[in-house]
Amino acid sequence: MRQDIWDTFIGKEVEWSLPFANGSVSQGQAEVYFNSAPFDEGMVAGIVSLAEYPWLKSLRVGEVIRVRGRICRVEALMIHLDNVELTKSTE
C-alpha cells in the first residue's frame, strides 16, 4: 500500500478483538502487540500503563483482547495505536 493511502487511516478510531502476540515492560509502561488476523503477518501495537492493566502480567499468547485506540501510524506490517484501551474479551 502506498504511504498516501496509509495516511488516510491516521486518526481513525478503531475497536477490534485481537489475539495477544507479545509484549514488553519498561518504566511502568507496557508495549503490547496483537496479531491483526489469525492467518495474517500484520500486527497491531500500542503502549499502555501497566498500573492500569495489571492483568497483562499473566496474559498468554493467543488470548483474545478487545483493543480500542486511534491509529497514529501505519507501516507495511504494523498498525500503531495511541489512546489505547484494553478489555479482556468474552469471545
C-alpha positions as CSV (number, residue, x, y, z in Angstrom):
1,M,0.0,0.0,0.0
2,R,1.3,3.5,-0.8
3,Q,2.0,5.9,2.0
4,D,-0.6,8.4,0.9
5,I,-3.3,5.6,1.2
6,W,-1.9,4.6,4.6
7,D,-2.1,8.2,5.7
8,T,-5.9,8.2,5.2
9,F,-6.2,5.9,8.2
10,I,-4.3,8.2,10.6
11,G,-6.6,9.5,13.3
12,K,-9.3,6.8,12.8
13,E,-10.8,5.4,16.0
14,V,-10.8,1.6,15.9
15,E,-12.1,-1.2,18.1
16,W,-11.0,-4.8,17.4
17,S,-10.9,-8.2,19.2
18,L,-7.4,-9.4,18.6
19,P,-5.2,-12.3,19.9
20,F,-2.3,-11.2,22.1
21,A,1.1,-11.9,20.5
22,N,3.8,-10.3,22.6
23,G,4.7,-7.5,25.0
24,S,7.4,-5.8,27.0
25,V,7.6,-3.6,30.0
26,S,9.8,-0.6,30.6
27,Q,9.4,2.1,33.3
28,G,5.8,1.1,34.1
29,Q,4.7,1.1,30.5
30,A,3.7,-2.0,28.6
31,E,4.3,-2.1,24.9
32,V,1.8,-4.7,23.6
33,Y,1.5,-6.4,20.2
34,F,-1.5,-8.2,18.8
35,N,-1.9,-10.3,15.7
36,S,-4.1,-8.5,13.2
37,A,-5.8,-11.7,12.0
38,P,-5.4,-15.4,12.6
39,F,-3.5,-16.0,9.3
40,D,-2.1,-12.6,8.7
41,E,1.5,-11.5,9.4
42,G,0.4,-8.0,10.3
43,M,0.5,-6.7,13.9
44,V,-1.3,-4.0,15.9
45,A,0.8,-2.3,18.6
46,G,0.2,0.2,21.4
47,I,1.6,1.4,24.7
48,V,-0.4,1.3,28.0
49,S,0.2,1.9,31.7
50,L,0.9,-1.4,33.4
51,A,-0.7,0.1,36.6
52,E,-4.0,0.4,34.7
53,Y,-3.8,-3.2,33.3
54,P,-2.0,-5.4,35.9
55,W,-3.6,-8.5,34.3
56,L,-1.2,-8.0,31.4
57,K,1.4,-9.7,33.5
58,S,-0.5,-13.0,33.3
59,L,-1.7,-12.7,29.7
60,R,-1.0,-15.6,27.5
61,V,-0.1,-15.7,23.8
62,G,-3.3,-16.1,21.7
63,E,-5.7,-14.8,24.4
64,V,-8.2,-12.5,22.7
65,I,-8.3,-8.9,24.0
66,R,-10.7,-6.1,23.0
67,V,-8.4,-3.3,21.7
68,R,-9.6,0.3,21.3
69,G,-7.5,3.2,20.1
70,R,-6.7,5.7,17.5
71,I,-4.4,4.9,14.5
72,C,-1.3,7.1,14.8
73,R,1.0,5.3,12.3
74,V,0.7,2.7,9.6
75,E,3.6,0.7,8.2
76,A,3.8,-2.3,5.9
77,L,3.0,-4.9,8.5
78,M,2.2,-2.8,11.6
79,I,-0.6,-0.5,12.7
80,H,0.4,1.6,15.7
81,L,-2.3,2.9,18.1
82,D,-2.4,5.7,20.7
83,N,-5.0,6.3,23.4
84,V,-5.2,2.6,23.8
85,E,-7.8,0.9,26.0
86,L,-7.8,-2.9,26.6
87,T,-10.5,-5.2,27.8
88,K,-10.4,-8.9,28.4
89,S,-12.7,-10.3,25.7
90,T,-15.6,-12.6,26.5
91,E,-15.4,-14.2,23.0
